Amino acid sequence: MNVEDLEVKIFKALGHPLRLKIVKKLMGKNLCVCELNEDVEFSQSNLSQHLKILKDAGILISEKKGLNIHYAIKNEKIVDMFQIAEEIVKTELLEILNKMK
């Protein structure tokens, strides 16, 4: 697997609304599956599949604590990516609003 393949894998993993929501929930904290499952509209097995995709892409790490598995963001550069994306979205929305005036 080359560098481009790995980059694509990261972006594909982040390209699903639920996975995006999972990563945002994990920013700055570790959560167990039960906590991640509190406000999602999918089953725990579906959530686990999404967590596996994020983990396989190198975005998340997991650690077993007692009976629970806790997840965290593996590399804080992922948080930076989200902040940059939010800045881009805000700029785009402001441009749209300004055009409507």
N, CA, C and O atoms as a printed pandas DataFrame, in Angstrom:
     atom_number atom_name residue_name chain_id  residue_number  x_coord  y_coord  z_coord
0              1         N          MET        A               1    0.854   -1.181    0.000
1              2        CA          MET        A               1    0.000    0.000    0.000
2              3         C          MET        A               1    0.898    1.242    0.000
3              4         O          MET        A               1    1.850    1.322    0.777
4              5         N          ASN        A               2    0.595    2.207   -0.869
5              6        CA          ASN        A               2    1.416    3.409   -0.936
6              7         C          ASN        A               2    0.784    4.555   -0.136
7              8         O          ASN        A               2   -0.292    4.404    0.442
8              9         N          VAL        A               3    1.463    5.684   -0.113
9             10        CA          VAL        A               3    1.018    6.829    0.682
10            11         C          VAL        A               3   -0.361    7.309    0.240
11            12         O          VAL        A               3   -1.217    7.593    1.078
12            13         N          GLU        A               4   -0.579    7.402   -1.070
13            14        CA          GLU        A               4   -1.884    7.858   -1.565
14            15         C          GLU        A               4   -3.008    6.936   -1.118
15            16         O          GLU        A               4   -4.086    7.401   -0.749
16            17         N          ASP        A               5   -2.764    5.640   -1.149
17            18        CA          ASP        A               5   -3.777    4.676   -0.697
18            19         C          ASP        A               5   -4.133    4.908    0.763
19            20         O          ASP        A               5   -5.303    4.844    1.138
20            21         N          LEU        A               6   -3.131    5.175    1.585
21            22        CA          LEU        A               6   -3.371    5.423    3.003
22            23         C          LEU        A               6   -4.138    6.730    3.216
23            24         O          LEU        A               6   -5.013    6.812    4.078
24            25         N          GLU        A               7   -3.803    7.739    2.431
25            26        CA          GLU        A               7   -4.525    9.017    2.523
26            27         C          GLU        A               7   -5.988    8.837    2.134
27            28         O          GLU        A               7   -6.886    9.345    2.805
28            29         N          VAL        A               8   -6.218    8.114    1.051
29            30        CA          VAL        A               8   -7.592    7.849    0.602
30            31         C          VAL        A               8   -8.367    7.086    1.673
31            32         O          VAL        A               8   -9.541    7.368    1.915
32            33         N          LYS        A               9   -7.713    6.124    2.309
33            34        CA          LYS        A               9   -8.357    5.336    3.355
34            35         C          LYS        A               9   -8.825    6.234    4.512
35            36         O          LYS        A               9   -9.916    6.040    5.049
36            37         N          ILE        A              10   -8.004    7.203    4.886
37            38        CA          ILE        A              10   -8.381    8.140    5.950
38            39         C          ILE        A              10   -9.586    8.967    5.532
39            40         O          ILE        A              10  -10.551    9.081    6.288
40            41         N          PHE        A              11   -9.539    9.547    4.330
41            42        CA          PHE        A              11  -10.643   10.395    3.890
42            43         C          PHE        A              11  -11.931    9.602    3.683
43            44         O          PHE        A              11  -13.018   10.098    3.977
44            45         N          LYS        A              12  -11.812    8.377    3.181
45            46        CA          LYS        A              12  -13.005    7.530    3.039
46            47         C          LYS        A              12  -13.607    7.215    4.400
47            48         O          LYS        A              12  -14.826    7.234    4.566
48            49         N          ALA        A              13  -12.752    6.925    5.369
49            50        CA          ALA        A              13  -13.242    6.611    6.712
50            51         C          ALA        A              13  -13.967    7.799    7.315
51            52         O          ALA        A              13  -14.950    7.626    8.037
52            53         N          LEU        A              14  -13.495    9.001    7.029
53            54        CA          LEU        A              14  -14.135   10.203    7.578
54            55         C          LEU        A              14  -15.315   10.676    6.735
55            56         O          LEU        A              14  -15.993   11.638    7.099
56            57         N          GLY        A              15  -15.562   10.012    5.618
57            58        CA          GLY        A              15  -16.591   10.448    4.689
58            59         C          GLY        A              15  -17.998    9.983    5.002
59            60         O          GLY        A              15  -18.884   10.146    4.164
60            61         N          HIS        A              16  -18.239    9.421    6.150
61            62        CA          HIS        A              16  -19.572    8.957    6.535
62            63         C          HIS        A              16  -20.071    9.815    7.699
63            64         O          HIS        A              16  -19.314   10.066    8.637
64            65         N          PRO        A              17  -21.326   10.271    7.662
65            66        CA          PRO        A              17  -21.834   11.155    8.721
66            67         C          PRO        A              17  -21.695   10.585   10.139
67            68         O          PRO        A              17  -21.362   11.325   11.065
68            69         N          LEU        A              18  -21.939    9.314   10.318
69            70        CA          LEU        A              18  -21.831    8.731   11.661
70            71         C          LEU        A              18  -20.375    8.698   12.121
71            72         O          LEU        A              18  -20.081    8.982   13.282
72            73         N          ARG        A              19  -19.475    8.355   11.221
73            74        CA          ARG        A              19  -18.069    8.314   11.607
74            75         C          ARG        A              19  -17.546    9.717   11.917
75            76         O          ARG        A              19  -16.728    9.900   12.819
76            77         N          LEU        A              20  -18.020   10.685   11.172
77            78        CA          LEU        A              20  -17.678   12.083   11.452
78            79         C          LEU        A              20  -18.153   12.466   12.855
79            80         O          LEU        A              20  -17.427   13.110   13.613
80            81         N          LYS        A              21  -19.360   12.067   13.183
81            82        CA          LYS        A              21  -19.947   12.343   14.508
82            83         C          LYS        A              21  -19.152   11.646   15.615
83            84         O          LYS        A              21  -18.921   12.226   16.676
84            85         N          ILE        A              22  -18.740   10.419   15.370
85            86        CA          ILE        A              22  -17.953    9.663   16.352
86            87         C          ILE        A              22  -16.651   10.389   16.645
87            88         O          ILE        A              22  -16.302   10.590   17.808
88            89         N          VAL        A              23  -15.933   10.783   15.606
89            90        CA          VAL        A              23  -14.649   11.450   15.799
90            91         C          VAL        A              23  -14.842   12.769   16.532
91            92         O          VAL        A              23  -14.046   13.103   17.410
92            93         N          LYS        A              24  -15.874   13.521   16.194
93            94        CA          LYS        A              24  -16.136   14.783   16.890
94            95         C          LYS        A              24  -16.419   14.550   18.371
95            96         O          LYS        A              24  -15.976   15.330   19.214
96            97         N          LYS        A              25  -17.157   13.477   18.698
97            98        CA          LYS        A              25  -17.436   13.167   20.097
98            99         C          LYS        A              25  -16.169   12.803   20.861
99           100         O          LYS        A              25  -16.080   13.041   22.066
100          101         N          LEU        A              26  -15.197   12.230   20.172
101          102        CA          LEU        A              26  -13.974   11.784   20.823
102          103         C          LEU        A              26  -12.912   12.880   20.954
103          104         O          LEU        A              26  -11.867   12.659   21.566
104          105         N          MET        A              27  -13.170   14.037   20.393
105          106        CA          MET        A              27  -12.181   15.106   20.469
106          107         C          MET        A              27  -11.943   15.485   21.931
107          108         O          MET        A              27  -12.838   15.964   22.627
108          109         N          GLY        A              28  -10.719   15.255   22.365
109          110        CA          GLY        A              28  -10.330   15.636   23.719
110          111         C          GLY        A              28  -10.727   14.671   24.821
111          112         O          GLY        A              28  -10.537   14.969   26.001
112          113         N          LYS        A              29  -11.278   13.509   24.454
113          114        CA          LYS        A              29  -11.662   12.560   25.506
114          115         C          LYS        A              29  -11.688   11.141   24.982
115          116         O          LYS        A              29  -11.747   10.906   23.775
116          117         N          ASN        A              30  -11.643   10.205   25.905
117          118        CA          ASN        A              30  -11.784    8.778   25.609
118          119         C          ASN        A              30  -13.191    8.369   26.026
119          120         O          ASN        A              30  -13.660    8.748   27.099
120          121         N          LEU        A              31  -13.860    7.600   25.182
121          122        CA          LEU        A              31  -15.211    7.141   25.507
122          123         C          LEU        A              31  -15.335    5.656   25.213
123          124         O          LEU        A              31  -14.696    5.129   24.302
124          125         N          CYS        A              32  -16.168    4.993   26.000
125          126        CA          CYS        A              32  -16.449    3.586   25.729
126          127         C          CYS        A              32  -17.576    3.496   24.700
127          128         O          CYS        A              32  -18.268    4.477   24.429
128          129         N          VAL        A              33  -17.742    2.319   24.143
129          130        CA          VAL        A              33  -18.773    2.104   23.127
130          131         C          VAL        A              33  -20.144    2.481   23.668
131          132         O          VAL        A              33  -20.959    3.058   22.948
132          133         N          CYS        A              34  -20.404    2.157   24.935
133          134        CA          CYS        A              34  -21.716    2.470   25.511
134          135         C          CYS        A              34  -21.964    3.978   25.518
135          136         O          CYS        A              34  -23.094    4.415   25.297
136          137         N          GLU        A              35  -20.924    4.782   25.770
137          138        CA          GLU        A              35  -21.077    6.240   25.756
138          139         C          GLU        A              35  -21.231    6.764   24.332
139          140         O          GLU        A              35  -21.995    7.698   24.089
140          141         N          LEU        A              36  -20.514    6.167   23.403
141          142        CA          LEU        A              36  -20.642    6.584   22.001
142          143         C          LEU        A              36  -22.015    6.226   21.439
143          144         O          LEU        A              36  -22.522    6.902   20.544
144          145         N          ASN        A              37  -22.604    5.174   21.963
145          146        CA          ASN        A              37  -23.882    4.675   21.461
146          147         C          ASN        A              37  -25.078    5.433   22.034
147          148         O          ASN        A              37  -26.209    5.200   21.609
148          149         N          GLU        A              38  -24.849    6.337   22.993
149          150        CA          GLU        A              38  -25.946    7.021   23.673
150          151         C          GLU        A              38  -26.831    7.836   22.745
151          152         O          GLU        A              38  -28.054    7.800   22.878
152          153         N          ASP        A              39  -26.248    8.562   21.817
153          154        CA          ASP        A              39  -27.072    9.442   20.984
154          155         C          ASP        A              39  -26.886    9.196   19.486
155          156         O          ASP        A              39  -26.933   10.123   18.678
156          157         N          VAL        A              40  -26.675    7.939   19.142
157          158        CA          VAL        A              40  -26.649    7.592   17.721
158          159         C          VAL        A              40  -27.865    6.745   17.401
159          160         O          VAL        A              40  -28.414    6.057   18.262
160          161         N          GLU        A              41  -28.266    6.812   16.160
161          162        CA          GLU        A              41  -29.493    6.150   15.745
162          163         C          GLU        A              41  -29.260    4.759   15.171
163          164         O          GLU        A              41  -30.139    4.205   14.511
164          165         N          PHE        A              42  -28.084    4.190   15.418
165          166        CA          PHE        A              42  -27.749    2.880   14.894
166          167         C          PHE        A              42  -27.582    1.877   16.023
167          168         O          PHE        A              42  -27.425    2.248   17.186
168          169         N          SER        A              43  -27.617    0.612   15.663
169          170        CA          SER        A              43  -27.415   -0.454   16.650
170          171         C          SER        A              43  -25.956   -0.475   17.089
171          172         O          SER        A              43  -25.088    0.102   16.434
172          173         N          GLN        A              44  -25.700   -1.146   18.204
173          174        CA          GLN        A              44  -24.323   -1.241   18.697
174          175         C          GLN        A              44  -23.436   -2.000   17.716
175          176         O          GLN        A              44  -22.256   -1.676   17.577
176          177         N          SER        A              45  -23.982   -3.000   17.035
177          178        CA          SER        A              45  -23.168   -3.743   16.065
178          179         C          SER        A              45  -22.794   -2.854   14.879
179          180         O          SER        A              45  -21.680   -2.937   14.362
180          181         N          ASN        A              46  -23.730   -2.003   14.452
181          182        CA          ASN        A              46  -23.444   -1.071   13.362
182          183         C          ASN        A              46  -22.392   -0.056   13.802
183          184         O          ASN        A              46  -21.474    0.273   13.050
184          185         N          LEU        A              47  -22.538    0.433   15.029
185          186        CA          LEU        A              47  -21.556    1.371   15.579
186          187         C          LEU        A              47  -20.180    0.718   15.628
187          188         O          LEU        A              47  -19.178    1.345   15.285
188          189         N          SER        A              48  -20.133   -0.528   16.050
189          190        CA          SER        A              48  -18.859   -1.253   16.127
190          191         C          SER        A              48  -18.197   -1.377   14.758
191          192         O          SER        A              48  -16.973   -1.300   14.652
192          193         N          GLN        A              49  -18.992   -1.567   13.717
193          194        CA          GLN        A              49  -18.443   -1.638   12.358
194          195         C          GLN        A              49  -17.806   -0.307   11.959
195          196         O          GLN        A              49  -16.737   -0.276   11.349
196          197         N          HIS        A              50  -18.474    0.787   12.312
197          198        CA          HIS        A              50  -17.934    2.111   12.000
198          199         C          HIS        A              50  -16.658    2.378   12.797
199          200         O          HIS        A              50  -15.708    2.963   12.276
200          201         N          LEU        A              51  -16.638    1.954   14.045
201          202        CA          LEU        A              51  -15.434    2.117   14.869
202          203         C          LEU        A              51  -14.270    1.319   14.283
203          204         O          LEU        A              51  -13.130    1.784   14.292
204          205         N          LYS        A              52  -14.551    0.140   13.782
205          206        CA          LYS        A              52  -13.508   -0.693   13.167
206          207         C          LYS        A              52  -12.925   -0.005   11.934
207          208         O          LYS        A              52  -11.712   -0.026   11.729
208          209         N          ILE        A              53  -13.768    0.595   11.126
209          210        CA          ILE        A              53  -13.298    1.308    9.927
210          211         C          ILE        A              53  -12.380    2.454   10.334
211          212         O          ILE        A              53  -11.327    2.658    9.730
212          213         N          LEU        A              54  -12.783    3.204   11.362
213          214        CA          LEU        A              54  -11.959    4.321   11.832
214          215         C          LEU        A              54  -10.636    3.829   12.425
215          216         O          LEU        A              54   -9.594    4.461   12.249
216          217         N          LYS        A              55  -10.691    2.719   13.112
217          218        CA          LYS        A              55   -9.479    2.150   13.708
218          219         C          LYS        A              55   -8.552    1.614   12.613
219          220         O          LYS        A              55   -7.344    1.842   12.660
220          221         N          ASP        A              56   -9.109    0.906   11.631
221          222        CA          ASP        A              56   -8.311    0.357   10.530
222          223         C          ASP        A              56   -7.656    1.461    9.696
223          224         O          ASP        A              56   -6.602    1.249    9.096
224          225         N          ALA        A              57   -8.285    2.636    9.664
225          226        CA          ALA        A              57   -7.729    3.762    8.912
226          227         C          ALA        A              57   -6.665    4.510    9.721
227          228         O          ALA        A              57   -6.052    5.453    9.220
228          229         N          GLY        A              58   -6.446    4.088   10.971
229          230        CA          GLY        A              58   -5.437    4.737   11.809
230          231         C          GLY        A              58   -5.918    6.010   12.471
231          232         O          GLY        A              58   -5.113    6.813   12.943
232          233         N          ILE        A              59   -7.233    6.199   12.507
233          234        CA          ILE        A              59   -7.798    7.418   13.090
234          235         C          ILE        A              59   -8.040    7.246   14.589
235          236         O          ILE        A              59   -7.842    8.181   15.364
236          237         N          LEU        A              60   -8.466    6.056   14.992
237          238        CA          LEU        A              60   -8.758    5.778   16.393
238          239         C          LEU        A              60   -7.858    4.684   16.941
239          240         O          LEU        A              60   -7.306    3.871   16.200
240          241         N          ILE        A              61   -7.726    4.689   18.248
241          242        CA          ILE        A              61   -7.106    3.592   18.971
242          243         C          ILE        A              61   -8.122    3.105   19.996
243          244         O          ILE        A              61   -9.026    3.844   20.385
244          245         N          SER        A              62   -7.968    1.868   20.425
245          246        CA          SER        A              62   -8.881    1.327   21.435
246          247         C          SER        A              62   -8.075    0.690   22.553
247          248         O          SER        A              62   -6.946    0.236   22.366
248          249         N          GLU        A              63   -8.706    0.674   23.734
249          250        CA          GLU        A              63   -8.079    0.075   24.908
250          251         C          GLU        A              63   -9.171   -0.580   25.747
251          252         O          GLU        A              63  -10.195    0.032   26.050
252          253         N          LYS        A              64   -8.934   -1.822   26.111
253          254        CA          LYS        A              64   -9.898   -2.533   26.935
254          255         C          LYS        A              64   -9.692   -2.141   28.393
255          256         O          LYS        A              64   -8.591   -2.253   28.933
256          257         N          LYS        A              65  -10.776   -1.678   29.020
257          258        CA          LYS        A              65  -10.757   -1.304   30.439
258          259         C          LYS        A              65  -11.870   -2.078   31.125
259          260         O          LYS        A              65  -13.041   -1.720   31.008
260          261         N          GLY        A              66  -11.519   -3.111   31.823
261          262        CA          GLY        A              66  -12.531   -3.962   32.445
262          263         C          GLY        A              66  -13.334   -4.653   31.364
263          264         O          GLY        A              66  -12.783   -5.338   30.502
264          265         N          LEU        A              67  -14.644   -4.467   31.420
265          266        CA          LEU        A              67  -15.522   -5.079   30.422
266          267         C          LEU        A              67  -15.748   -4.194   29.202
267          268         O          LEU        A              67  -16.335   -4.633   28.213
268          269         N          ASN        A              68  -15.285   -2.954   29.271
269          270        CA          ASN        A              68  -15.552   -1.994   28.207
270          271         C          ASN        A              68  -14.335   -1.754   27.331
271          272         O          ASN        A              68  -13.193   -1.910   27.763
272          273         N          ILE        A              69  -14.603   -1.375   26.101
273          274        CA          ILE        A              69  -13.547   -0.939   25.188
274          275         C          ILE        A              69  -13.686    0.565   25.027
275          276         O          ILE        A              69  -14.747    1.066   24.654
276          277         N          HIS        A              70  -12.606    1.279   25.311
277          278        CA          HIS        A              70  -12.590    2.732   25.191
278          279         C          HIS        A              70  -11.858    3.135   23.923
279          280         O          HIS        A              70  -10.847    2.537   23.553
280          281         N          TYR        A              71  -12.381    4.153   23.265
281          282        CA          TYR        A              71  -11.792    4.650   22.022
282          283         C          TYR        A              71  -11.299    6.082   22.214
283          284         O          TYR        A              71  -11.849    6.855   22.998
284          285         N          ALA        A              72  -10.247    6.402   21.471
285          286        CA          ALA        A              72   -9.683    7.749   21.482
286          287         C          ALA        A              72   -9.100    8.045   20.110
287          288         O          ALA        A              72   -8.829    7.135   19.326
288          289         N          ILE        A              73   -8.913    9.314   19.832
289          290        CA          ILE        A              73   -8.282    9.724   18.581
290          291         C          ILE        A              73   -6.792    9.405   18.683
291          292         O          ILE        A              73   -6.130    9.770   19.654
292          293         N          LYS        A              74   -6.289    8.733   17.685
293          294        CA          LYS        A              74   -4.901    8.264   17.700
294          295         C          LYS        A              74   -3.900    9.398   17.521
295          296         O          LYS        A              74   -2.856    9.420   18.173
296          297         N          ASN        A              75   -4.218   10.335   16.640
297          298        CA          ASN        A              75   -3.279   11.400   16.300
298          299         C          ASN        A              75   -4.030   12.730   16.331
299          300         O          ASN        A              75   -5.043   12.892   15.652
300          301         N          GLU        A              76   -3.538   13.661   17.106
301          302        CA          GLU        A              76   -4.217   14.954   17.259
302          303         C          GLU        A              76   -4.275   15.761   15.961
303          304         O          GLU        A              76   -5.006   16.747   15.876
304          305         N          LYS        A              77   -3.513   15.350   14.960
305          306        CA          LYS        A              77   -3.587   16.030   13.655
306          307         C          LYS        A              77   -4.982   15.856   13.047
307          308         O          LYS        A              77   -5.410   16.674   12.232
308          309         N          ILE        A              78   -5.687   14.798   13.440
309          310        CA          ILE        A              78   -7.066   14.595   12.986
310          311         C          ILE        A              78   -7.941   15.745   13.484
311          312         O          ILE        A              78   -8.795   16.249   12.754
312          313         N          VAL        A              79   -7.718   16.150   14.729
313          314        CA          VAL        A              79   -8.462   17.286   15.297
314          315         C          VAL        A              79   -8.162   18.539   14.494
315          316         O          VAL        A              79   -9.067   19.323   14.208
316          317         N          ASP        A              80   -6.901   18.736   14.126
317          318        CA          ASP        A              80   -6.528   19.886   13.297
318          319         C          ASP        A              80   -7.277   19.866   11.967
319          320         O          ASP        A              80   -7.741   20.904   11.497
320          321         N          MET        A              81   -7.396   18.679   11.361
321          322        CA          MET        A              81   -8.127   18.549   10.094
322          323         C          MET        A              81   -9.579   19.000   10.258
323          324         O          MET        A              81  -10.124   19.695    9.400
324          325         N          PHE        A              82  -10.195   18.598   11.363
325          326        CA          PHE        A              82  -11.583   18.977   11.604
326          327         C          PHE        A              82  -11.715   20.484   11.802
327          328         O          PHE        A              82  -12.667   21.094   11.316
328          329         N          GLN        A              83  -10.773   21.078   12.508
329          330        CA          GLN        A              83  -10.812   22.520   12.722
330          331         C          GLN        A              83  -10.648   23.269   11.406
331          332         O          GLN        A              83  -11.321   24.274   11.177
332          333         N          ILE        A              84   -9.769   22.793   10.548
333          334        CA          ILE        A              84   -9.588   23.413    9.237
334          335         C          ILE        A              84  -10.854   23.273    8.406
335          336         O          ILE        A              84  -11.282   24.230    7.761
336          337         N          ALA        A              85  -11.461   22.078    8.416
337          338        CA          ALA        A              85  -12.703   21.864    7.668
338          339         C          ALA        A              85  -13.805   22.797    8.163
339          340         O          ALA        A              85  -14.550   23.354    7.357
340          341         N          GLU        A              86  -13.915   22.971    9.475
341          342        CA          GLU        A              86  -14.928   23.879   10.033
342          343         C          GLU        A              86  -14.683   25.312    9.600
343          344         O          GLU        A              86  -15.630   26.040    9.301
344          345         N          GLU        A              87  -13.413   25.729    9.562
345          346        CA          GLU        A              87  -13.082   27.079    9.102
346          347         C          GLU        A              87  -13.486   27.265    7.636
347          348         O          GLU        A              87  -14.028   28.307    7.266
348          349         N          ILE        A              88  -13.223   26.261    6.813
349          350        CA          ILE        A              88  -13.592   26.331    5.401
350          351         C          ILE        A              88  -15.107   26.450    5.253
351          352         O          ILE        A              88  -15.597   27.267    4.473
352          353         N          VAL        A              89  -15.846   25.636    6.002
353          354        CA          VAL        A              89  -17.311   25.667    5.945
354          355         C          VAL        A              89  -17.838   27.034    6.383
355          356         O          VAL        A              89  -18.724   27.591    5.735
356          357         N          LYS        A              90  -17.305   27.572    7.465
357          358        CA          LYS        A              90  -17.745   28.892    7.945
358          359         C          LYS        A              90  -17.497   29.967    6.892
359          360         O          LYS        A              90  -18.352   30.820    6.657
360          361         N          THR        A              91  -16.319   29.925    6.256
361          362        CA          THR        A              91  -15.998   30.893    5.207
362          363         C          THR        A              91  -16.978   30.773    4.040
363          364         O          THR        A              91  -17.468   31.776    3.521
364          365         N          GLU        A              92  -17.255   29.533    3.635
365          366        CA          GLU        A              92  -18.195   29.310    2.533
366          367         C          GLU        A              92  -19.588   29.827    2.886
367          368         O          GLU        A              92  -20.244   30.464    2.062
368          369         N          LEU        A              93  -20.035   29.552    4.107
369          370        CA          LEU        A              93  -21.364   30.016    4.532
370          371         C          LEU        A              93  -21.433   31.537    4.572
371          372         O          LEU        A              93  -22.441   32.127    4.182
372          373         N          LEU        A              94  -20.371   32.167    5.038
373          374        CA          LEU        A              94  -20.346   33.638    5.050
374          375         C          LEU        A              94  -20.403   34.207    3.638
375          376         O          LEU        A              94  -21.078   35.208    3.396
376          377         N          GLU        A              95  -19.702   33.577    2.712
377          378        CA          GLU        A              95  -19.741   34.018    1.313
378          379         C          GLU        A              95  -21.143   33.879    0.739
379          380         O          GLU        A              95  -21.608   34.760    0.016
380          381         N          ILE        A              96  -21.811   32.790    1.052
381          382        CA          ILE        A              96  -23.185   32.580    0.577
382          383         C          ILE        A              96  -24.109   33.628    1.163
383          384         O          ILE        A              96  -24.933   34.202    0.451
384          385         N          LEU        A              97  -23.978   33.883    2.460
385          386        CA          LEU        A              97  -24.808   34.903    3.106
386          387         C          LEU        A              97  -24.574   36.278    2.521
387          388         O          LEU        A              97  -25.522   37.035    2.310
388          389         N          ASN        A              98  -23.309   36.614    2.256
389          390        CA          ASN        A              98  -22.984   37.924    1.700
390          391         C          ASN        A              98  -23.545   38.085    0.284
391          392         O          ASN        A              98  -23.932   39.188   -0.101
392          393         N          LYS        A              99  -23.593   37.004   -0.491
393          394        CA          LYS        A              99  -24.153   37.066   -1.831
394          395         C          LYS        A              99  -25.661   37.258   -1.798
395          396         O          LYS        A              99  -26.240   37.781   -2.751
396          397         N          MET        A             100  -26.294   36.845   -0.726
397          398        CA          MET        A             100  -27.754   36.942   -0.608
398          399         C          MET        A             100  -28.197   38.359   -0.225
399          400         O          MET        A             100  -29.374   38.701   -0.343
400          401         N          LYS        A             101  -27.266   39.160    0.223
401          402        CA          LYS        A             101  -27.607   40.535    0.661
402          403         C          LYS        A             101  -27.813   41.447   -0.500
403          404         O          LYS        A             101  -28.104   42.629   -0.313
